[in-house]
Amino acid sequence: MMTGTPPSYFRRAAFAGRLGLFALAVSAGLWGPARAQGVPVHLELILAVDTSSSVNFEEFGLQMNGYAAAFRNPDLIEAIQGLGDQGIAVTLVQWASAEQQQISVDWAHLRTAADAEAFAVSILSAPRAFSFGSTSIGELIRRAVPQFELNGFDAERKVIDISGDGRANQGLPPEMVREAAIVQGVTINALAILNEEPGLEAYYDKYVIGGWSSFVMAARDFVDFQDAILGKLLREVRGAPISALPDADVVARRMPPVGEPRQPIGETVRRM
């Protein structure tokens, strides 16, 4: 379980003037202990699965089956094996309300087809963590970022992969937390499931995704999820060249102030 009581200013919805303090706390390492040298991997990936009230049990099953099928897909297995001995580190988190985030499949080191199969089995064995809840994307991001410091792995690319079918309706605004995550070198990608909100892809693009080579993809509905998540994972595992990564402070300096009109941050960073 990703736990921890946030400071008092995190509990208030208004965030004008607080982004600087939040980013400073992150960059100073105030979210956890100093990171020890971990096992080198090419990618650290958090798969964040929406289990809020808008997702019924059938739809939850379609998401989990989609992730499992992706890790059994020959194309994704080939992409992982193509990274050599380092491979990737991946975990699966279920999320809903501000206090509802749970690691359902612990961090695993994937290098071979057998590793990918074991991870797929673990996904299918994981029960639903929450049967109801709001949609707190900002709190998910806030609590996910420290996991990269505590997982025992070390990669240049750190990605939070969010799938969901609704906009944030509780807790921290995701655009506030996103900026601090980007400064930490974390990329946030999203898969928008459009069955209830046709405009969700644009919302994710504007308020949720961010970081180097970030992107949002869309699934028409939960039935379409399996094909969409495979394409998304292939793009994340293959990734952008590490040599092209900009310094985090360069990314931060090029981000527009909070509250001002902005183009999607994914486009901002991709064009640097």
N, C-alpha and C positions, 0 to 999 in steps of 0.2 A: 504494500500500500504506500502510495506517495503521500506522506503526511507532513505535518508541520504547521504551526499557527502563524499566519502572516502578521507582519507589523500592523499597527492600527490604521495607518494610511492606506494599506491595501484593502481594508474592509470598506472603504468609502467609495461610492460610485464615481463621484467627481474626481477628476485626475489632473486638472489644469495646474501646472507648476510643479507636479510631483514626478514627472518623467525623469528629470535630471537626477533626483535623489534615488529613484529606482535603478537607473542605469549605473549610478555610482556604486550602489550596494552590490549589484551583480558583478561589475568589473573588479571590485575589491575582494571578491570571493566570499561575500557574507552569506551565501546560501548554503555553504557546506565547507568541510575541511579541504585543505589544499590537496590537489590531485597528485597522486602517486603515478609513476610511470606504469602504464598499462600494456596489455598485449597489443602489438601493432595490428591494425586492420585498415582496410581501404575505406570503410564506411561504417558509421554507427547510426542505426536506424530505429526510431521509435514509431511503431504502428499504433495509431490512436483510433479506436473504434467507438463510434457513437452508440450509447445505450440509453439515451434519454427517453422520455415518455412518448415521443413521436415515433419511436422505433418499436414495432411490435415483435413478438418472439419469432415469428416467421422471418421478418426482415433482419433481425439479429442473426438468425441462422444463415441467411443468404450472405451476409457479410463475412461471417466466420468461414463458411464453406468456400467463399470466393478467395479469401486469403490462403486457405489450405491448398486449394487447387492451383493457385499461382506458384506456391513453393514446390509443387509437384510438376510444374510445367517444364518441359525440356529446354525451352528458350531461357527461362529464368535460371535454371540449374546451370546451363552453359555459361550464362553471364557471370554467375557467382564463381564457377570454376575458372573462368578466364582471368580472375583476379589473382590466381596463384595461391600460395600458401597462406597469405594474410586473410583473404576472404572478407566477410562482413560480420558485424555484430548486430543482432536484431532482438527486439523485445516487442511484446504486444500489450497495450494498455487499454482498458475499458474506461470510458468517462461519461459523465452526465452533468450533475450539479456541481457547485463550487467545492463541496466536500466529498465528491464522488469521483475518485480516480483510483484505479487499482491495476497493478501489474498482474495480468492473467497468465502470460507466458514469460518466464524470466529470460534474461539476456542469454543468447546462445551464439556460439561462434560457428558460422556456416562457411564451409570450404568445399564440401563434396555433396554428391547426390544423397548420400546417407544422412548427412547433417540436415539437408533441406527436408528430407522425408520425416526425420524425427521432429523437426520444428512444425511441420504440417500436422502430424499426429497430436502434438501438444496443443495446437490451436483448436482442433476438433474436440479435444478432451476438456477444454476450458468451459466451465459453466458461465452463464450470464451473471455478471457481478451485481447489476442494479436492474430492478424491474420497473423503475420509474425515476424521473428526475428532470430538472431543467437542462438548459444548454449553456454551459459555462466554458466557452472556448478560451477565454483569457486565463482562467484559473488552470485549465489543462496545460497551457503553454508554460505558465509560471512554475508549475510543479514538475513538468517534464524536463525542463532545461537542466536542473541539478543532477538528473540521472546520468548525464554524460560524464559528470565528474566522479561518479560513484560506481560505475559499472565494471571497472577492471580492464577496459579497453582504451585504445588511443588511436584516433583517426583524424586526418585533416578535414574530412567531410562528416558533418553531424547533421542529421535530418530528422525533423518531426513530420510524420506523414499522417495528416488528419483526414478522416472520412466522416461525413455527417450529412444530415438532411435538413438542417435548420440554422438560422442565425443565432448568435449569442443573445440570450435573454436574461442572463443573471451574472453577477460578479464583475470582475475586471473587464473593461473593454479590451478586446484582443489587440487592437491597434496600439494600445499603450504597452502591453507586454511584449509584443512583437519587436519593437525597436530595441529593447534591452537584450532580447534573445539574439538579434542580428549582431549586436556589438560583441556578443560572446562567440561569434563564429557559427551560429546555428542557422540552418535553412529550414523554413517552414513551407511545406507543400500541402495541397489539399485536393480531395476528391469530393466534388459537390454532387449529392444525390438529389435529383431535381423533381422527384415525384410529388412533393408538396409545395415547393418554392421554385418556380421556373427561373427566378432571378438570382438564385443562390450562387451560381458560378461567379457572377459579377461582384456579389458581396464578398466572397472569399478572396477574389482578386484584389479588391480595394482594401479590405480591413484585416485579412488573416495572413496571407502568404507573404514571405519576405526572405531576404538573404540571397546568397550567390546562386544564380541559375534557378531561382524558385519558379514554380508554375502551379497552375490549377487545371484540373481536368474535370470532366462531367460524366455522370452516368444518368441515363434517362430515368431509371428507377432501380430498385434493389435487384430485379432480375438481370439488369444490364451490368450490375456491379462487378461480376466475376471477370468479364472481358476488360472492363475499365481499370480495375485494380492491377491486373496483369500488366497492361501497358504502362501504368504508372510506376510499378515496381521495376520494370525493365529500364525505364528512363532513369530512375533513381540509382539503381545498381551500376549501370553503365556510366552515368554521371558526366559532369564537366571535368576537363583536365585539371588536376591539382595545381599545375603550374600557372593556371589562369586565375587562381583565387586571389582576390584583392585583400589587403589588410583590413581588419575589422574597423579600425579607426577611419579609414577612407570611406567605407560604407556608411558609417555613422555620420560623417561630415556631409555626405551628399543626400541625407534624408531631410525632407522638408519638415518644418516645425509642426508639432501636433496641432490639429485644429484648422490648418490651412489646406486649401485644395491641393490635391496631389495626384499624380499619375500612379498606377499600381507599382508598388515597390519592386515587384519582380521585374518589371520592365526597366525601372530605374537602374537596378543593379546589373541587369543583363547588358545594358548599353554602355557601361563604364569602360 
